[in-house]
């Protein structure tokens, strides 16, 4: 019996290693004081019923010390005070046109914003983000690498207990871009984060803008492909210290709908190597959890092995979730709770997808 336990724990430990393989090269936006060049940047914010989020985002933008930028909020048929709040806080508001057939809302709003923009570079921001002091100058410094498109995953600020359940979703979103593995920028199929995307006008127009991803829920995943084919590198960064976000502040149901909206599509489009690495790592965490059921049957040596391996999994989980957001240490120590919530919601969304079901998001159905 002990031999079986040790073989099980050994295989679990091998899978645990893959958590480090896919996260070996985390990097943040470089902390420069001032960029060498200061191109005009158009900050483009698609917004549909986002008055609460814009009350945080726009003030964080207008307070930036960068010398040359414009803020354009594309009001996507909002039913609340999105347009009024944006105007009062100093942003230019573009009234979005009705959604054409064959388009999803966010790509259509982004396309309209790009057509109205005057900058040399476009910074697409989700409305639920906010910039830290001096962040725009650090982001502008990335434009010195004109051969690349740059995207940033905002640091998730967790304020309510239910938001802790986003931990594994956030981590897998980071790892799924295949940008932080041991291969670094040499990895194949590197994606782009959609919450903060920095792209030059030349790059954007060369690939056809958002029209090439007009009917994609996760337009950022799909936009990376024509950009790579055009010869541009996709660079990804962690947002801690530069940009943060507050996800799903309206409650648990909001969280479930939000992650259901595109997570299965995201896994469908994750590069094979990253998907294998993530799957093996998750398998190791699941096996570590299962090993706890062996405790009543295990001898003292095996018992120690089970507890040590569980502790290693908790430490690794803590390392990963702290890079993704301000998740608590308890979320790492009790990682099976967040892990099985992720698994349950993922397979629920997968079943609905196979059945042709829809997900309601901001008053619209998305596939």
C-alpha positions in Angstrom: 0.0 0.0 0.0 2.8 2.4 0.9 4.3 1.8 -2.6 1.1 2.9 -4.2 1.0 6.0 -2.1 4.6 7.0 -2.9 4.0 6.4 -6.7 0.9 8.6 -6.5 2.8 11.3 -4.6 5.7 11.1 -7.0 3.5 11.6 -10.0 1.8 14.5 -8.2 5.2 16.1 -7.6 6.1 15.8 -11.3 2.9 17.6 -12.3 3.6 20.2 -9.6 6.8 21.1 -11.4 4.9 22.2 -14.5 3.5 25.1 -12.4 7.0 26.6 -12.4 7.6 25.7 -16.0 4.7 27.8 -17.3 5.4 30.7 -14.9 9.2 30.9 -15.1 9.5 34.4 -16.6 6.9 36.7 -15.0 7.8 40.3 -15.8 6.3 43.7 -15.0 6.2 46.9 -17.0 9.7 48.4 -16.6 9.8 51.1 -13.9 11.3 54.0 -15.9 11.0 57.6 -14.7 10.5 59.1 -18.1 10.3 57.7 -21.6 12.9 58.6 -24.2 10.2 59.4 -26.8 6.8 60.8 -26.1 4.5 60.0 -29.1 0.8 61.1 -28.9 -1.2 58.3 -27.3 -4.9 57.9 -27.8 -6.5 56.1 -24.8 -9.6 54.3 -26.1 -12.1 53.0 -23.6 -15.1 51.0 -24.9 -17.9 51.5 -22.3 -21.4 50.1 -22.0 -23.1 51.0 -18.7 -19.8 51.7 -17.0 -20.5 54.9 -14.9 -19.2 53.4 -11.7 -16.0 52.0 -13.2 -15.3 55.2 -15.2 -15.5 57.2 -12.0 -12.2 55.5 -11.0 -10.5 55.1 -14.4 -10.8 58.6 -15.9 -9.5 60.5 -12.8 -6.5 58.1 -12.8 -5.9 59.1 -16.4 -6.3 62.8 -16.3 -3.8 63.0 -13.3 -1.0 61.4 -15.4 2.0 63.5 -16.0 2.6 62.3 -19.6 2.7 65.3 -22.0 0.7 64.2 -25.0 -2.4 62.0 -24.8 -6.2 62.1 -25.4 -8.9 60.1 -23.7 -11.8 58.9 -25.8 -14.7 57.0 -24.3 -16.8 55.1 -26.8 -20.3 55.0 -25.3 -21.7 51.7 -26.5 -25.5 52.4 -26.3 -25.3 52.8 -22.5 -28.5 53.1 -20.4 -26.8 54.8 -17.5 -24.9 58.0 -17.0 -21.7 56.7 -18.7 -21.5 59.5 -21.2 -22.3 62.3 -18.7 -19.8 61.1 -16.2 -17.0 60.7 -18.8 -17.6 64.2 -20.1 -17.7 65.8 -16.7 -14.4 64.1 -15.9 -12.6 65.4 -18.9 -12.8 62.7 -21.5 -14.0 63.0 -25.1 -17.1 61.0 -25.6 -17.9 59.3 -28.8 -21.5 58.1 -29.2 -21.3 54.6 -30.5 -23.3 53.7 -33.6 -25.8 50.8 -33.4 -24.2 47.4 -33.5 -24.0 46.2 -37.1 -24.8 42.6 -38.0 -21.8 40.3 -37.6 -20.1 42.4 -34.9 -19.8 42.0 -31.2 -20.0 45.0 -29.0 -16.5 45.5 -27.8 -14.7 45.1 -31.2 -17.2 47.5 -32.7 -16.7 50.1 -30.0 -12.9 49.7 -30.3 -13.0 50.1 -34.1 -15.0 53.3 -33.9 -12.6 54.7 -31.3 -9.6 53.9 -33.5 -11.2 55.7 -36.4 -11.7 58.8 -34.3 -8.3 58.8 -32.6 -5.5 61.2 -33.5 -2.6 59.5 -31.8 0.4 57.6 -33.2 -0.3 54.9 -30.6 -3.5 53.4 -29.3 -3.9 52.3 -25.7 -7.1 50.3 -25.4 -8.3 50.0 -21.8 -11.2 48.2 -20.3 -13.4 50.4 -18.2 -12.8 48.4 -15.0 -9.1 49.3 -14.9 -7.2 52.2 -13.4 -3.7 53.5 -13.7 -1.2 54.1 -10.9 0.7 57.3 -10.6 3.3 57.7 -13.4 2.0 54.6 -15.2 1.3 56.3 -18.6 4.9 57.3 -18.9 6.1 53.8 -18.2 3.6 52.4 -20.7 4.8 55.0 -23.2 8.4 53.8 -22.8 7.2 50.5 -24.4 6.7 52.3 -27.7 10.4 52.5 -28.1 10.1 48.8 -29.2 8.1 49.7 -32.3 8.3 46.2 -33.7 6.1 44.8 -30.9 2.6 45.0 -29.7 2.4 45.3 -25.9 -0.3 44.1 -23.5 -0.6 44.3 -19.7 -2.7 42.1 -17.4 -4.0 44.5 -14.7 -3.3 43.6 -11.0 -6.6 42.4 -9.6 -7.6 44.3 -6.4 -9.7 42.0 -4.3 -12.1 43.7 -1.9 -14.9 41.2 -1.1 -14.6 37.5 0.0 -16.5 36.2 -3.0 -13.8 37.7 -5.3 -11.3 35.3 -3.9 -13.0 32.7 -6.1 -11.4 34.4 -9.2 -7.9 33.4 -8.1 -7.5 30.4 -10.4 -9.2 32.2 -13.3 -6.8 35.1 -13.0 -3.7 32.8 -12.8 -4.8 30.7 -15.7 -5.5 33.8 -17.8 -1.9 34.8 -17.1 -0.4 31.4 -17.9 -2.6 30.9 -21.0 -0.9 33.7 -22.9 2.2 31.5 -23.1 4.3 34.6 -22.6 5.8 33.7 -19.2 7.0 30.2 -19.7 10.6 29.1 -19.7 10.8 30.0 -23.4 9.9 33.6 -22.7 9.5 35.6 -25.9 10.7 32.6 -28.0 7.5 30.7 -27.2 5.0 30.1 -30.0 1.5 31.5 -30.2 1.9 34.2 -27.5 -1.4 36.0 -27.0 -2.4 39.5 -25.9 -4.3 40.7 -22.8 -7.5 42.6 -23.8 -7.7 44.8 -20.7 -4.7 47.0 -21.6 -3.4 46.8 -25.2 -0.8 49.2 -26.6 -0.6 49.1 -30.4 0.7 51.6 -33.0 -1.6 53.1 -35.6 0.6 51.5 -38.3 0.3 48.0 -36.7 -3.4 48.4 -36.2 -4.2 49.5 -39.7 -1.8 46.9 -41.3 -3.8 44.0 -39.9 -7.2 45.6 -40.5 -8.0 46.7 -37.0 -10.8 45.1 -35.0 -12.7 44.2 -38.1 -10.6 41.0 -38.3 -11.9 40.0 -34.9 -15.4 41.5 -35.2 -17.2 38.4 -34.0 -14.9 37.2 -31.3 -15.7 37.3 -27.5 -12.0 37.3 -26.7 -10.8 39.6 -29.5 -7.4 40.0 -27.9 -6.6 36.3 -28.4 -7.6 36.4 -32.1 -5.9 39.8 -32.8 -2.5 38.4 -31.8 -2.5 36.0 -34.7 -2.7 38.4 -37.7 -0.2 40.6 -35.8 2.2 37.8 -35.5 1.7 36.9 -39.2 2.5 40.5 -40.1 5.9 40.1 -38.3 5.1 41.9 -35.0 6.0 40.4 -31.7 3.5 40.1 -28.9 4.8 41.2 -25.5 3.0 40.6 -22.3 3.5 42.2 -18.8 2.1 41.9 -15.3 0.3 45.1 -14.2 1.3 45.3 -10.6 2.5 48.8 -9.9 1.2 50.1 -13.2 -2.4 49.3 -13.8 -5.0 47.5 -11.6 -8.6 46.4 -12.0 -11.6 45.6 -9.9 -13.4 42.6 -11.5 -17.1 41.9 -11.0 -17.8 44.3 -8.1 -21.6 43.7 -8.4 -21.6 40.4 -6.7 -21.2 36.6 -7.0 -23.6 36.3 -10.0 -21.7 39.0 -11.8 -18.5 36.9 -11.3 -20.1 33.8 -12.6 -21.5 35.5 -15.7 -18.2 37.3 -16.4 -16.0 34.2 -16.3 -18.6 32.1 -18.2 -18.6 34.7 -21.0 -15.3 33.7 -22.5 -13.2 31.3 -20.5 -14.0 28.2 -22.5 -13.2 30.2 -25.7 -10.0 31.3 -24.1 -8.9 27.7 -23.4 -9.9 26.7 -27.0 -7.4 29.3 -28.2 -4.6 28.7 -25.7 -1.4 27.5 -27.4 -1.0 23.7 -27.1 2.2 23.8 -25.1 0.7 26.2 -22.5 -2.5 24.2 -22.4 -0.6 21.0 -21.7 1.5 22.7 -19.0 -1.6 24.3 -17.3 -3.5 21.0 -17.4 -0.7 19.0 -15.9 -0.2 21.6 -13.1 -3.9 21.6 -12.3 -3.8 17.8 -12.3 -1.1 17.9 -9.7 -3.1 20.2 -7.5 -6.2 17.9 -7.8 -4.1 14.9 -7.0 -2.6 16.6 -4.0 -6.1 17.3 -2.7 -7.1 13.7 -3.4 -4.0 12.5 -1.4 -5.6 14.0 1.7 -8.1 11.2 1.7 -5.2 8.8 2.2 -4.4 10.2 5.6 -6.4 7.7 7.6 -4.7 4.8 5.8 -1.1 6.2 5.5 1.8 5.3 7.7 3.7 8.1 9.5 6.3 8.5 6.7 3.7 8.6 3.9 1.6 11.0 6.1 4.5 13.4 6.2 4.9 13.1 2.5 1.3 14.0 1.9 1.4 17.0 4.1 4.7 18.3 2.7 3.4 18.0 -0.9 0.2 19.8 0.0 2.3 22.5 1.6 4.4 22.8 -1.6 1.2 23.1 -3.7 -0.1 25.8 -1.3 3.2 27.7 -1.5 3.2 27.6 -5.3 -0.4 28.7 -5.4 0.4 31.6 -3.2 3.3 32.7 -5.4 1.0 32.5 -8.5 -2.0 34.2 -7.1 0.0 37.1 -5.6 1.3 37.9 -9.0 -2.2 38.0 -10.3 -3.9 40.1 -7.6 -4.3 40.9 -3.9 -5.6 37.5 -3.1 -5.3 36.3 0.5 -3.0 33.8 1.9 -6.1 31.8 2.9 -6.9 31.3 -0.8 -3.6 29.6 -1.2 -3.8 27.5 2.0 -7.3 26.4 1.1 -6.6 26.2 -2.7 -8.9 23.2 -3.3 -11.9 25.5 -2.8 -10.9 27.9 -5.5 -9.7 25.1 -7.7 -12.9 23.1 -7.6 -15.0 26.3 -8.1 -12.9 26.9 -11.3 -13.4 23.3 -12.4 -17.1 23.4 -11.8 -17.7 26.7 -13.6 -15.4 25.7 -16.5 -17.2 22.4 -17.1 -20.6 24.1 -16.7 -19.6 26.6 -19.4 -18.3 23.9 -21.6 -21.5 21.9 -21.3 -23.6 25.0 -22.2 -21.3 25.7 -25.2 -21.8 22.2 -26.5 -25.6 22.6 -26.1 -25.5 25.9 -28.0 -26.4 27.9 -24.9 -25.9 31.7 -24.6 -24.4 33.8 -21.9 -26.0 37.2 -21.1 -23.6 40.0 -20.7 -24.5 43.7 -20.3 -27.9 43.1 -22.0 -26.5 41.1 -24.9 -26.2 37.5 -25.7 -22.7 36.2 -26.5 -21.8 32.8 -27.8 
